[in-house]
Amino acid sequence: MLHGVKRETGGHERVALGPADEAELIARCRADDRGAHDEFYHRFRRAVAGNLYRVIGDRSDLDDLVQEVFVIAFRGLDRFRGDARLSTWLYRICVNVALGRIRTRKRRPNAIGVDDLDRAAIDPSLTERPETPERSLERRQDQARVYRALETLAPKKRIVLYLHEIEGLDLKEIAYLVDSNPVTVRTRLFYARREFYRVIAGDDAADADREPEGEA
């Protein structure tokens, strides 16, 4: 089930920016260069929106969450040590903002869909090969089912399962993003997988128990 919705591009959006250009952009932002702030925002905005959307599975308040990520990023650039790529550091902020959103949300997400977003930016794999209408419907149904199951998990379990199984990150990468350690991430992942597939198995049993339409 998770394999069917795993991102084929692997990992988070990579924004092409060389180390020297990255260092220059950071220095200009730290110097309160308004043009650098604008460049930073426009360079990473689509990747941030896509990362948030895929983790949360919900379009509501997406613009506000994107703005929150950039506010945190601009405030934290002075503390950015450069021990990770800028895009990875920014993704860590996305994960934490998404985790806060999941913890406070009181309702289920809207139906999964990216029609009102730039689909190629959210998931470039969608443009790499044509899809039949049947395959498109099947993929969307799988996505909706996965997110419904993920919604039942505790936030910390949901995040590590999503990052590992759908984004394709390893334990060390996830540990950095969630500010933990690989051993803790491995434990959370173990229990998250077990709970996830228990929910999926329950859905399968419920579907099997339903009578076909048109039968008495």
Contacts in CASP RR format, 6 or more apart in sequence:
PFRMAT RR
TARGET T0000
AUTHOR 0000-0000-0000
METHOD contacts of the structure
MODEL  1
MLHGVKRETGGHERVALGPADEAELIARCRADDRGAHDEFYHRFRRAVAG
NLYRVIGDRSDLDDLVQEVFVIAFRGLDRFRGDARLSTWLYRICVNVALG
RIRTRKRRPNAIGVDDLDRAAIDPSLTERPETPERSLERRQDQARVYRAL
ETLAPKKRIVLYLHEIEGLDLKEIAYLVDSNPVTVRTRLFYARREFYRVI
AGDDAADADREPEGEA
1 142 0 8 1.000
1 145 0 8 1.000
1 146 0 8 1.000
1 149 0 8 1.000
1 197 0 8 1.000
1 200 0 8 1.000
2 146 0 8 1.000
2 161 0 8 1.000
2 165 0 8 1.000
2 166 0 8 1.000
2 196 0 8 1.000
3 165 0 8 1.000
4 139 0 8 1.000
4 142 0 8 1.000
5 139 0 8 1.000
5 142 0 8 1.000
5 143 0 8 1.000
5 146 0 8 1.000
5 166 0 8 1.000
6 165 0 8 1.000
6 166 0 8 1.000
6 168 0 8 1.000
7 54 0 8 1.000
7 123 0 8 1.000
7 125 0 8 1.000
7 166 0 8 1.000
7 167 0 8 1.000
7 168 0 8 1.000
8 125 0 8 1.000
8 128 0 8 1.000
9 123 0 8 1.000
9 124 0 8 1.000
9 125 0 8 1.000
10 167 0 8 1.000
10 168 0 8 1.000
11 167 0 8 1.000
11 168 0 8 1.000
11 169 0 8 1.000
12 47 0 8 1.000
12 51 0 8 1.000
12 87 0 8 1.000
12 88 0 8 1.000
12 91 0 8 1.000
12 94 0 8 1.000
12 167 0 8 1.000
13 46 0 8 1.000
13 47 0 8 1.000
13 50 0 8 1.000
13 51 0 8 1.000
13 87 0 8 1.000
13 121 0 8 1.000
14 87 0 8 1.000
15 43 0 8 1.000
15 44 0 8 1.000
15 47 0 8 1.000
15 87 0 8 1.000
17 25 0 8 1.000
17 43 0 8 1.000
17 86 0 8 1.000
17 87 0 8 1.000
22 85 0 8 1.000
22 86 0 8 1.000
25 36 0 8 1.000
25 39 0 8 1.000
25 40 0 8 1.000
25 43 0 8 1.000
25 86 0 8 1.000
26 77 0 8 1.000
26 80 0 8 1.000
26 86 0 8 1.000
28 35 0 8 1.000
28 36 0 8 1.000
29 36 0 8 1.000
29 37 0 8 1.000
29 40 0 8 1.000
29 74 0 8 1.000
29 77 0 8 1.000
30 77 0 8 1.000
30 78 0 8 1.000
37 74 0 8 1.000
40 70 0 8 1.000
40 73 0 8 1.000
40 74 0 8 1.000
41 70 0 8 1.000
44 70 0 8 1.000
44 87 0 8 1.000
44 90 0 8 1.000
45 66 0 8 1.000
45 70 0 8 1.000
46 118 0 8 1.000
46 121 0 8 1.000
46 122 0 8 1.000
47 87 0 8 1.000
47 90 0 8 1.000
47 91 0 8 1.000
47 121 0 8 1.000
48 66 0 8 1.000
48 69 0 8 1.000
48 70 0 8 1.000
48 90 0 8 1.000
48 94 0 8 1.000
49 62 0 8 1.000
49 66 0 8 1.000
49 117 0 8 1.000
49 121 0 8 1.000
49 122 0 8 1.000
50 117 0 8 1.000
50 121 0 8 1.000
50 122 0 8 1.000
51 91 0 8 1.000
51 94 0 8 1.000
51 95 0 8 1.000
51 98 0 8 1.000
52 62 0 8 1.000
52 65 0 8 1.000
52 66 0 8 1.000
52 69 0 8 1.000
52 94 0 8 1.000
52 97 0 8 1.000
52 98 0 8 1.000
53 59 0 8 1.000
53 62 0 8 1.000
53 114 0 8 1.000
53 117 0 8 1.000
53 122 0 8 1.000
54 122 0 8 1.000
54 123 0 8 1.000
54 162 0 8 1.000
54 166 0 8 1.000
54 167 0 8 1.000
55 94 0 8 1.000
55 95 0 8 1.000
55 98 0 8 1.000
55 159 0 8 1.000
55 162 0 8 1.000
56 62 0 8 1.000
56 65 0 8 1.000
56 98 0 8 1.000
56 101 0 8 1.000
56 102 0 8 1.000
56 109 0 8 1.000
57 109 0 8 1.000
57 112 0 8 1.000
57 147 0 8 1.000
58 101 0 8 1.000
58 105 0 8 1.000
58 109 0 8 1.000
58 110 0 8 1.000
59 110 0 8 1.000
59 113 0 8 1.000
59 116 0 8 1.000
59 117 0 8 1.000
60 109 0 8 1.000
60 110 0 8 1.000
61 101 0 8 1.000
65 97 0 8 1.000
65 98 0 8 1.000
65 101 0 8 1.000
68 97 0 8 1.000
69 90 0 8 1.000
69 93 0 8 1.000
69 94 0 8 1.000
69 97 0 8 1.000
72 93 0 8 1.000
72 97 0 8 1.000
73 90 0 8 1.000
73 93 0 8 1.000
80 86 0 8 1.000
80 89 0 8 1.000
82 89 0 8 1.000
84 92 0 8 1.000
84 176 0 8 1.000
88 176 0 8 1.000
88 177 0 8 1.000
91 177 0 8 1.000
92 176 0 8 1.000
92 177 0 8 1.000
92 179 0 8 1.000
95 159 0 8 1.000
95 163 0 8 1.000
95 177 0 8 1.000
95 178 0 8 1.000
96 178 0 8 1.000
96 179 0 8 1.000
98 159 0 8 1.000
99 155 0 8 1.000
99 156 0 8 1.000
99 159 0 8 1.000
99 178 0 8 1.000
100 155 0 8 1.000
102 155 0 8 1.000
102 158 0 8 1.000
102 159 0 8 1.000
103 155 0 8 1.000
108 148 0 8 1.000
108 151 0 8 1.000
109 147 0 8 1.000
109 151 0 8 1.000
111 144 0 8 1.000
112 140 0 8 1.000
112 143 0 8 1.000
112 144 0 8 1.000
112 147 0 8 1.000
113 140 0 8 1.000
113 143 0 8 1.000
114 122 0 8 1.000
114 123 0 8 1.000
119 126 0 8 1.000
119 127 0 8 1.000
120 126 0 8 1.000
120 127 0 8 1.000
131 139 0 8 1.000
145 200 0 8 1.000
145 203 0 8 1.000
146 166 0 8 1.000
148 199 0 8 1.000
148 203 0 8 1.000
149 196 0 8 1.000
149 199 0 8 1.000
149 200 0 8 1.000
149 203 0 8 1.000
150 158 0 8 1.000
150 161 0 8 1.000
150 162 0 8 1.000
150 196 0 8 1.000
151 158 0 8 1.000
152 195 0 8 1.000
152 199 0 8 1.000
153 161 0 8 1.000
153 192 0 8 1.000
153 195 0 8 1.000
153 196 0 8 1.000
156 178 0 8 1.000
156 188 0 8 1.000
157 188 0 8 1.000
157 189 0 8 1.000
157 191 0 8 1.000
157 192 0 8 1.000
157 195 0 8 1.000
158 192 0 8 1.000
159 178 0 8 1.000
160 174 0 8 1.000
160 178 0 8 1.000
160 185 0 8 1.000
160 188 0 8 1.000
160 189 0 8 1.000
160 192 0 8 1.000
161 189 0 8 1.000
161 192 0 8 1.000
161 193 0 8 1.000
161 196 0 8 1.000
163 169 0 8 1.000
163 173 0 8 1.000
163 174 0 8 1.000
163 177 0 8 1.000
163 178 0 8 1.000
164 170 0 8 1.000
164 171 0 8 1.000
164 174 0 8 1.000
164 189 0 8 1.000
165 193 0 8 1.000
169 177 0 8 1.000
171 182 0 8 1.000
171 185 0 8 1.000
171 186 0 8 1.000
171 189 0 8 1.000
172 182 0 8 1.000
174 180 0 8 1.000
174 182 0 8 1.000
174 185 0 8 1.000
175 181 0 8 1.000
175 182 0 8 1.000
175 184 0 8 1.000
175 185 0 8 1.000
178 185 0 8 1.000
END
